[in-house]
Amino acid sequence: MPASVVAFTPVYLLAFHILFHIVLALNSAPIRRVMFVPLSAILLYLLLRTSTGHLAQNWLTGHMLVIELLTASDYLLVTVDVHKDLRQSAILAISEASFSDRLKWALKLTLNPRGIGWLHEPSHALPPKPTASRSSFMISQGIHLAFHTILLLAVGRAITSVPTLQRGSHGMGSSGWSLRLLSVFLLGTSLYTSACLRGCIFRLLFVGLKVWQPEECPYLFDSVQHAYTVRNFWGKFWHQILRRLLLSHARAFAHRVALLRPGSVMSAYVQLFVAFFLSGVIHHLGQYMLTRDYLNPFSRGPLIFFLAQAVVITLEDIVIALGRKVGLKSKGWKVLGFIWVLAWFTLSVPVWMDQQIAAGFMDAKFKGGMSLKFVALGDLYLDM
């Protein structure tokens, strides 16, 4: 750990969450906006000056801190009035409720980043909602948990035998295409399975405690059958945890800063680029907390990767529009689409991840990798 970095202290993060929920419950919008300053100061201190002592945990914590920062910015600054704009009911504004009820509302809001059951829910982008009873739902989640546990252990074992995923390697981008494809597949499966496993744990916990109902818990990822374009991969198949905070900032930039007309083509593509830029910032700072590369703290791998997604989606839209004009509607093009998406990520993922892999992110010998204990405990990770 560098001399200027101190041990991560969960007390500061707990203080942030307590203060954040209290601030969200306040009826005064100007006070809520002013309180963004001390709240962001806590998060920036943890991000820039602390370390958990665990490589993969630093990576996850860095991402989480920036997501918390953008969430606070969304609810306290970007959203005109969070009490009026983010509701579960079209009838009663939460500002009319008691302070204790507003605290409960704030907790429900932050525990539900996809907005499921709220008026701002992006229902078109989420997997179907479960219709099973509570007991059937719990059984199915237990089965999913067991499956993802076995898959995570198998992928973790496979990763240990792939040299391009070990600390000090030249990265996936330095290998031939077959090894590069295998490395990207194992890395992607590890990230996907880890997220799924965590999702199962949260659903079992909160549905078991009756905080959530089964219908409030659609699966984290939609079917892979949607992933035949890069746009669909990010906008339909992949988890939508960041959709709200990315698009709220993107809309604010497009409409309040760039003064573009809502619903226009230019507005849509400006929002696309801003959203992927912010995603790049999230992953860039996650990488920074992992690598602590003081000689090159602005390493651009994640930023390049995520901005490249916006560029490719734009080109993809043009190609698809031209294809429709000439009447290309065969299902065979969808098969070609899956091959294209796989090839694109095989090419681009090393740009995002190679520096982090070289630092030991996936190497269990150096406190990296998606171990079962790390994935299950997550932000509560204890070095036992």
Secondary structure by P-SEA (a helix, b strand, c coil): cccccccccaaaaaaaaaaaaaaaacccaaaaaaaaaaaaaaaaaaacccccccaaaaaaaaaaaaaaaaaaaaacccccccccccccccccccccccaaaaaaaaaaaaaccccccccccccccccccccccaaaaaaaaaaaaaaaaaaaaaaaaaaaacccccccccccccccaaaaaaaaaaaaaaaaaaaaaaaaaaaaaaaaaccccccccccccccccccccccccccccccccaaaaaaaaaaaaaccccccccccaaaaaaaaaaaaaaaaaaaaaaaaaaccccccccccaaaaaaaaaaaaaaaaaaaaaaaaaaccccaaaaaaaaaaaaaaaaaccccccaaaaaaccccccccccccaaaaaaccccccc
